[in-house]
């Protein structure tokens, strides 16, 4: 008899359809069944000895809610017997519904029950407990998970023990994951957490990778990549990382229409074992990153979300260094400018922040100039070493890409059909903040004087929220607090001057934060109004945790 190994995960949902992802223990037919007779089924496909299905559910009614169960070969496997959680449900949005988008990044798996959590309560666990305690209260319409869903390079004690029973950890990559099977262990550890499992079964989710889904500083530079390719273990690690990401995260990001026309999805489903097809795809993505698109678009009524790949789509040659390859950049532009007036809010999901503290921005631009050789070969070698040690790899480290994104945001947010807000949603930096840009009067002349009056009609904001559940070293707290100060800004300008870096075409200021803790942000969007709430997971006396509101603000009220 087939057993449910992982899931279900409720992934794509619109007014009339949904998809649910599961892993089974053997080949079978996976079915979703609702009390009103709606549902769907799919045959599992095999990857590396594991069996997965993405089950389409059609014929749903907008503005409705229905519970569901999952069956494998006709036997009910979800809800679990004696589950303490409410029924999992599929909620379909009605036209002009309020849209609640909860987002964050960087989540270590919570330790097993009974073990002390070294980094405090998990914000997603705590959100799940709150919703389960009162299923009728406000809940997110979608979870946007902005990277580092699993940590291939920072494994838990339990996973290290499991790895040690499988292979000799004195051989590289040591206690990091090495292959596809070991990646599946990370997903089991993270997604079999009872609260997380239930939460992901009842709240739709959008996901994108960041570096730790493969390795810290993934694709930071051409020199870095050359060094990694010289190691005996890197190729298997990368291919396994891309394969497991495609299976566990990427497939569920796609709509039923996109799935129906996806050649790789068709290929792995029509063969008894799709491993070779998926591995060939990953090999192609390694050799020719521009041939693969991990970015995607989701529309929630009049809210448009563009999730942008800022890791695999990079151009690393120092002379043409870019966060996005030309095809990816053109895709982003087309999606942002498609059908102006058809959306009230544009959300750009990028794991790496666009706007950083001014000191960090200037340091990254300076470092990029050094690595290009602007100050000679000796400084270039120093710059490369510093880039890796200090993680200088955000949008600011790709100055041409920073300016292109800035110009695109201004264009998308301007004119009579402009949205009310353009929000860049990011994580990565293990704290939360709000930054708001200003454009010089008369347009982007590069002076960076922040004079105002020359910017877009929409309100533009950088919203950064991290971590969901991770450590926050004192160095990060001190560094980012200082990074926003006037003294830090002056220091940053000295760095920029040494590198001959021009002023950015836009200025910005911090309007909220920095906040430190395990946390989530929620955007509540209705019509052209937008509200933001930051909540932090805090322990309470009974040993449990609760989400406490750390900040609230009105972004747009129209």
BELGI-V919640 format. One record per residue. N is the residue number from 1. RES is the residue in three letters. PHI is phi in whole degrees, 0 to 359 (999 if undefined). Layout:
n=N res=RES phi=PHI
n=N res=RES phi=PHI
This chain:
n=1 res=UNK phi=999
n=2 res=UNK phi=288
n=3 res=UNK phi=244
n=4 res=UNK phi=275
n=5 res=UNK phi=270
n=6 res=UNK phi=206
n=7 res=UNK phi=96
n=8 res=UNK phi=282
n=9 res=UNK phi=249
n=10 res=UNK phi=279
n=11 res=UNK phi=253
n=12 res=UNK phi=275
n=13 res=UNK phi=219
n=14 res=UNK phi=230
n=15 res=UNK phi=294
n=16 res=UNK phi=229
n=17 res=UNK phi=212
n=18 res=UNK phi=204
n=19 res=UNK phi=230
n=20 res=UNK phi=232
n=21 res=UNK phi=253
n=22 res=UNK phi=218
n=23 res=UNK phi=241
n=24 res=UNK phi=249
n=25 res=UNK phi=276
n=26 res=UNK phi=201
n=27 res=UNK phi=300
n=28 res=UNK phi=191
n=29 res=UNK phi=259
n=30 res=UNK phi=262
n=31 res=UNK phi=226
n=32 res=UNK phi=252
n=33 res=UNK phi=228
n=34 res=UNK phi=251
n=35 res=UNK phi=300
n=36 res=UNK phi=275
n=37 res=UNK phi=95
n=38 res=UNK phi=285
n=39 res=UNK phi=160
n=40 res=UNK phi=185
n=41 res=UNK phi=210
n=42 res=UNK phi=206
n=43 res=UNK phi=279
n=44 res=UNK phi=292
n=45 res=UNK phi=241
n=46 res=UNK phi=252
n=47 res=UNK phi=226
n=48 res=UNK phi=50
n=49 res=UNK phi=80
n=50 res=UNK phi=244
n=51 res=UNK phi=236
n=52 res=UNK phi=235
n=53 res=UNK phi=214
n=54 res=UNK phi=246
n=55 res=UNK phi=264
n=56 res=UNK phi=276
n=57 res=UNK phi=238
n=58 res=UNK phi=240
n=59 res=UNK phi=77
n=60 res=UNK phi=280
n=61 res=UNK phi=257
n=62 res=UNK phi=303
n=63 res=UNK phi=73
n=64 res=UNK phi=237
n=65 res=UNK phi=224
n=66 res=UNK phi=216
n=67 res=UNK phi=285
n=68 res=UNK phi=211
n=69 res=UNK phi=230
n=70 res=UNK phi=246
n=71 res=UNK phi=236
n=72 res=UNK phi=242
n=73 res=UNK phi=50
n=74 res=UNK phi=84
n=75 res=UNK phi=257
n=76 res=UNK phi=291
n=77 res=UNK phi=236
n=78 res=UNK phi=212
n=79 res=UNK phi=295
n=80 res=UNK phi=292
n=81 res=UNK phi=301
n=82 res=UNK phi=58
n=83 res=UNK phi=296
n=84 res=UNK phi=278
n=85 res=UNK phi=262
n=86 res=UNK phi=297
n=87 res=UNK phi=302
n=88 res=UNK phi=288
n=89 res=UNK phi=227
n=90 res=UNK phi=248
n=91 res=UNK phi=255
n=92 res=UNK phi=256
n=93 res=UNK phi=285
n=94 res=UNK phi=267
n=95 res=UNK phi=300
n=96 res=UNK phi=68
n=97 res=UNK phi=296
n=98 res=UNK phi=297
n=99 res=UNK phi=244
n=100 res=UNK phi=250
n=101 res=UNK phi=247
n=102 res=UNK phi=256
n=103 res=UNK phi=218
n=104 res=UNK phi=176
n=105 res=UNK phi=208
n=106 res=UNK phi=70
n=107 res=UNK phi=232
n=108 res=UNK phi=288
n=109 res=UNK phi=299
n=110 res=UNK phi=292
n=111 res=UNK phi=291
n=112 res=UNK phi=300
n=113 res=UNK phi=305
n=114 res=UNK phi=96
n=115 res=UNK phi=265
n=116 res=UNK phi=293
n=117 res=UNK phi=272
n=118 res=UNK phi=290
n=119 res=UNK phi=241
n=120 res=UNK phi=88
n=121 res=UNK phi=299
n=122 res=UNK phi=280
n=123 res=UNK phi=295
n=124 res=UNK phi=289
n=125 res=UNK phi=305
n=126 res=UNK phi=293
n=127 res=UNK phi=299
n=128 res=UNK phi=300
n=129 res=UNK phi=297
n=130 res=UNK phi=294
n=131 res=UNK phi=293
n=132 res=UNK phi=297
n=133 res=UNK phi=290
n=134 res=UNK phi=212
n=135 res=UNK phi=299
n=136 res=UNK phi=270
n=137 res=UNK phi=280
n=138 res=UNK phi=306
n=139 res=UNK phi=219
n=140 res=UNK phi=294
n=141 res=UNK phi=274
n=142 res=UNK phi=201
n=143 res=UNK phi=262
n=144 res=UNK phi=252
n=145 res=UNK phi=256
n=146 res=UNK phi=263
n=147 res=UNK phi=115
n=148 res=UNK phi=58
n=149 res=UNK phi=291
n=150 res=UNK phi=227
n=151 res=UNK phi=243
n=152 res=UNK phi=289
n=153 res=UNK phi=249
n=154 res=UNK phi=224
n=155 res=UNK phi=276
n=156 res=UNK phi=282
n=157 res=UNK phi=304
n=158 res=UNK phi=296
n=159 res=UNK phi=292
n=160 res=UNK phi=297
n=161 res=UNK phi=295
n=162 res=UNK phi=295
n=163 res=UNK phi=297
n=164 res=UNK phi=296
n=165 res=UNK phi=284
n=166 res=UNK phi=259
n=167 res=UNK phi=204
n=168 res=UNK phi=280
n=169 res=UNK phi=283
n=170 res=UNK phi=282
n=171 res=UNK phi=269
n=172 res=UNK phi=294
n=173 res=UNK phi=268
n=174 res=UNK phi=65
n=175 res=UNK phi=271
n=176 res=UNK phi=267
n=177 res=UNK phi=286
n=178 res=UNK phi=241
n=179 res=UNK phi=211
n=180 res=UNK phi=299
n=181 res=UNK phi=301
n=182 res=UNK phi=288
n=183 res=UNK phi=297
n=184 res=UNK phi=298
n=185 res=UNK phi=299
n=186 res=UNK phi=298
n=187 res=UNK phi=292
n=188 res=UNK phi=299
n=189 res=UNK phi=299
n=190 res=UNK phi=278
n=191 res=UNK phi=266
n=192 res=UNK phi=269
n=193 res=UNK phi=309
n=194 res=UNK phi=305
n=195 res=UNK phi=293
n=196 res=UNK phi=294
n=197 res=UNK phi=301
n=198 res=UNK phi=293
n=199 res=UNK phi=301
n=200 res=UNK phi=288
n=201 res=UNK phi=277
n=202 res=UNK phi=232
n=203 res=UNK phi=238
n=204 res=UNK phi=301
n=205 res=UNK phi=220
n=206 res=UNK phi=239
n=207 res=UNK phi=224
n=208 res=UNK phi=212
n=209 res=UNK phi=278
n=210 res=UNK phi=228
n=211 res=UNK phi=294
n=212 res=UNK phi=292
n=213 res=UNK phi=299
n=214 res=UNK phi=239
n=215 res=UNK phi=190
n=216 res=UNK phi=305
n=217 res=UNK phi=67
n=218 res=UNK phi=309
n=219 res=UNK phi=61
n=220 res=UNK phi=289
n=221 res=UNK phi=194
n=222 res=UNK phi=295
n=223 res=UNK phi=295
n=224 res=UNK phi=301
n=225 res=UNK phi=296
n=226 res=UNK phi=298
n=227 res=UNK phi=296
n=228 res=UNK phi=294
n=229 res=UNK phi=292
n=230 res=UNK phi=277
n=231 res=UNK phi=274
n=232 res=UNK phi=286
n=233 res=UNK phi=254
n=234 res=UNK phi=296
n=235 res=UNK phi=300
n=236 res=UNK phi=295
n=237 res=UNK phi=298
n=238 res=UNK phi=295
n=239 res=UNK phi=298
n=240 res=UNK phi=294
n=241 res=UNK phi=297
n=242 res=UNK phi=292
n=243 res=UNK phi=296
n=244 res=UNK phi=292
n=245 res=UNK phi=295
n=246 res=UNK phi=301
n=247 res=UNK phi=289
n=248 res=UNK phi=276
n=249 res=UNK phi=242
n=250 res=UNK phi=294
n=251 res=UNK phi=306
n=252 res=UNK phi=289
n=253 res=UNK phi=286
n=254 res=UNK phi=269
n=255 res=UNK phi=283
n=256 res=UNK phi=304
n=257 res=UNK phi=294
n=258 res=UNK phi=294
n=259 res=UNK phi=297
n=260 res=UNK phi=295
n=261 res=UNK phi=248
n=262 res=UNK phi=275
n=263 res=UNK phi=293
n=264 res=UNK phi=291
n=265 res=UNK phi=300
n=266 res=UNK phi=296
n=267 res=UNK phi=294
n=268 res=UNK phi=289
n=269 res=UNK phi=274
n=270 res=UNK phi=267
n=271 res=UNK phi=244
n=272 res=UNK phi=300
n=273 res=UNK phi=219
n=274 res=UNK phi=271
n=275 res=UNK phi=300
n=276 res=UNK phi=296
n=277 res=UNK phi=296
n=278 res=UNK phi=291
n=279 res=UNK phi=294
n=280 res=UNK phi=297
n=281 res=UNK phi=298
n=282 res=UNK phi=295
n=283 res=UNK phi=299
n=284 res=UNK phi=296
n=285 res=UNK phi=296
n=286 res=UNK phi=288
n=287 res=UNK phi=285
n=288 res=UNK phi=226
n=289 res=UNK phi=304
n=290 res=UNK phi=290
n=291 res=UNK phi=279
n=292 res=UNK phi=237
n=293 res=UNK phi=242
n=294 res=UNK phi=263
n=295 res=UNK phi=291
n=296 res=UNK phi=201
n=297 res=UNK phi=240
n=298 res=UNK phi=228
n=299 res=UNK phi=248
n=300 res=UNK phi=241
n=301 res=UNK phi=61
n=302 res=UNK phi=258
n=303 res=UNK phi=244
n=304 res=UNK phi=251
n=305 res=UNK phi=246
n=306 res=UNK phi=247
n=307 res=UNK phi=265
n=308 res=UNK phi=247
n=309 res=UNK phi=283
n=310 res=UNK phi=250
n=311 res=UNK phi=240
n=312 res=UNK phi=280
n=313 res=UNK phi=270
n=314 res=UNK phi=286
n=315 res=UNK phi=258
n=316 res=UNK phi=258
n=317 res=UNK phi=301
n=318 res=UNK phi=299
n=319 res=UNK phi=281
n=320 res=UNK phi=229
n=321 res=UNK phi=304
n=322 res=UNK phi=208
n=323 res=UNK phi=293
n=324 res=UNK phi=234
n=325 res=UNK phi=291
n=326 res=UNK phi=304
n=327 res=UNK phi=295
n=328 res=UNK phi=293
n=329 res=UNK phi=297
n=330 res=UNK phi=291
n=331 res=UNK phi=301
n=332 res=UNK phi=300
n=333 res=UNK phi=296
n=334 res=UNK phi=298
n=335 res=UNK phi=290
n=336 res=UNK phi=292
n=337 res=UNK phi=259
n=338 res=UNK phi=292
n=339 res=UNK phi=50
n=340 res=UNK phi=304
n=341 res=UNK phi=90
n=342 res=UNK phi=271
n=343 res=UNK phi=222
n=344 res=UNK phi=261
n=345 res=UNK phi=217
n=346 res=UNK phi=250
n=347 res=UNK phi=248
n=348 res=UNK phi=248
n=349 res=UNK phi=270
n=350 res=UNK phi=224
n=351 res=UNK phi=304
n=352 res=UNK phi=259
n=353 res=UNK phi=298
n=354 res=UNK phi=283
n=355 res=UNK phi=255
n=356 res=UNK phi=244
n=357 res=UNK phi=308
n=358 res=UNK phi=301
n=359 res=UNK phi=298
n=360 res=UNK phi=294
n=361 res=UNK phi=302
n=362 res=UNK phi=294
n=363 res=UNK phi=295
n=364 res=UNK phi=288
n=365 res=UNK phi=295
n=366 res=UNK phi=299
n=367 res=UNK phi=299
n=368 res=UNK phi=298
n=369 res=UNK phi=295
n=370 res=UNK phi=299
n=371 res=UNK phi=294
n=372 res=UNK phi=285
n=373 res=UNK phi=93
n=374 res=UNK phi=298
n=375 res=UNK phi=245
n=376 res=UNK phi=102
n=377 res=UNK phi=295
n=378 res=UNK phi=296
n=379 res=UNK phi=294
n=380 res=UNK phi=296
n=381 res=UNK phi=295
n=382 res=UNK phi=298
n=383 res=UNK phi=298
n=384 res=UNK phi=295
n=385 res=UNK phi=297
n=386 res=UNK phi=293
n=387 res=UNK phi=303
n=388 res=UNK phi=286
n=389 res=UNK phi=292
n=390 res=UNK phi=256
n=391 res=UNK phi=56
n=392 res=UNK phi=270
n=393 res=UNK phi=211
n=394 res=UNK phi=274
n=395 res=UNK phi=304
n=396 res=UNK phi=296
n=397 res=UNK phi=282
n=398 res=UNK phi=235
n=399 res=UNK phi=305
n=400 res=UNK phi=295
n=401 res=UNK phi=291
n=402 res=UNK phi=302
n=403 res=UNK phi=293
n=404 res=UNK phi=294
n=405 res=UNK phi=294
n=406 res=UNK phi=301
n=407 res=UNK phi=295
n=408 res=UNK phi=295
n=409 res=UNK phi=299
n=410 res=UNK phi=297
n=411 res=UNK phi=292
n=412 res=UNK phi=295
n=413 res=UNK phi=265
n=414 res=UNK phi=243
n=415 res=UNK phi=101
n=416 res=UNK phi=295
n=417 res=UNK phi=258
n=418 res=UNK phi=296
n=419 res=UNK phi=292
n=420 res=UNK phi=288
n=421 res=UNK phi=221
n=422 res=UNK phi=236
n=423 res=UNK phi=242
n=424 res=UNK phi=265
n=425 res=UNK phi=260
n=426 res=UNK phi=217
n=427 res=UNK phi=219
n=428 res=UNK phi=77
n=429 res=UNK phi=264
n=430 res=UNK phi=57
n=431 res=UNK phi=197
n=432 res=UNK phi=238
n=433 res=UNK phi=196
n=434 res=UNK phi=240
n=435 res=UNK phi=233
n=436 res=UNK phi=234
n=437 res=UNK phi=275
n=438 res=UNK phi=228
n=439 res=UNK phi=258
n=440 res=UNK phi=299
n=441 res=UNK phi=301
n=442 res=UNK phi=89
n=443 res=UNK phi=104
n=444 res=UNK phi=281
n=445 res=UNK phi=264
n=446 res=UNK phi=83
n=447 res=UNK phi=284
n=448 res=UNK phi=63
n=449 res=UNK phi=278
n=450 res=UNK phi=62
n=451 res=UNK phi=289
n=452 res=UNK phi=79
n=453 res=UNK phi=93
n=454 res=UNK phi=254
n=455 res=UNK phi=266
n=456 res=UNK phi=289
n=457 res=UNK phi=283
n=458 res=UNK phi=289
n=459 res=UNK phi=279
n=460 res=UNK phi=250
n=461 res=UNK phi=217
n=462 res=UNK phi=264
n=463 res=UNK phi=246
n=464 res=UNK phi=243
n=465 res=UNK phi=218
n=466 res=UNK phi=193
n=467 res=UNK phi=266
n=468 res=UNK phi=284
n=469 res=UNK phi=198
n=470 res=UNK phi=194
n=471 res=UNK phi=279
n=472 res=UNK phi=229
n=473 res=UNK phi=300
n=474 res=UNK phi=302
n=475 res=UNK phi=300
n=476 res=UNK phi=292
n=477 res=UNK phi=301
n=478 res=UNK phi=291
n=479 res=UNK phi=298
n=480 res=UNK phi=282
n=481 res=UNK phi=297
n=482 res=UNK phi=293
n=483 res=UNK phi=301
n=484 res=UNK phi=269
n=485 res=UNK phi=281
n=486 res=UNK phi=295
n=487 res=UNK phi=296
n=488 res=UNK phi=295
n=489 res=UNK phi=295
n=490 res=UNK phi=295
n=491 res=UNK phi=297
n=492 res=UNK phi=299
n=493 res=UNK phi=293
n=494 res=UNK phi=291
n=495 res=UNK phi=301
n=496 res=UNK phi=299
n=497 res=UNK phi=297
n=498 res=UNK phi=297
n=499 res=UNK phi=271
n=500 res=UNK phi=66
n=501 res=UNK phi=274
n=502 res=UNK phi=290
n=503 res=UNK phi=296
n=504 res=UNK phi=300
n=505 res=UNK phi=284
n=506 res=UNK phi=222
n=507 res=UNK phi=250
n=508 res=UNK phi=204
n=509 res=UNK phi=221
n=510 res=UNK phi=281
n=511 res=UNK phi=247
n=512 res=UNK phi=196
n=513 res=UNK phi=90
n=514 res=UNK phi=284
n=515 res=UNK phi=245
n=516 res=UNK phi=237
n=517 res=UNK phi=150
n=518 res=UNK phi=281
n=519 res=UNK phi=207
n=520 res=UNK phi=221
n=521 res=UNK phi=253
n=522 res=UNK phi=230
n=523 res=UNK phi=264
n=524 res=UNK phi=250
n=525 res=UNK phi=239
n=526 res=UNK phi=218
n=527 res=UNK phi=57
n=528 res=UNK phi=258
n=529 res=UNK phi=266
n=530 res=UNK phi=212
n=531 res=UNK phi=232
n=532 res=UNK phi=235
n=533 res=UNK phi=226
n=534 res=UNK phi=251
n=535 res=UNK phi=236
n=536 res=UNK phi=241
n=537 res=UNK phi=278
n=538 res=UNK phi=230
n=539 res=UNK phi=290
n=540 res=UNK phi=238
n=541 res=UNK phi=297
n=542 res=UNK phi=280
n=543 res=UNK phi=87
n=544 res=UNK phi=272
n=545 res=UNK phi=220
n=546 res=UNK phi=220
n=547 res=UNK phi=269
n=548 res=UNK phi=252
n=549 res=UNK phi=289
n=550 res=UNK phi=263
n=551 res=UNK phi=196
n=552 res=UNK phi=219
n=553 res=UNK phi=204
n=554 res=UNK phi=265
n=555 res=UNK phi=269
n=556 res=UNK phi=205
n=557 res=UNK phi=220
n=558 res=UNK phi=223
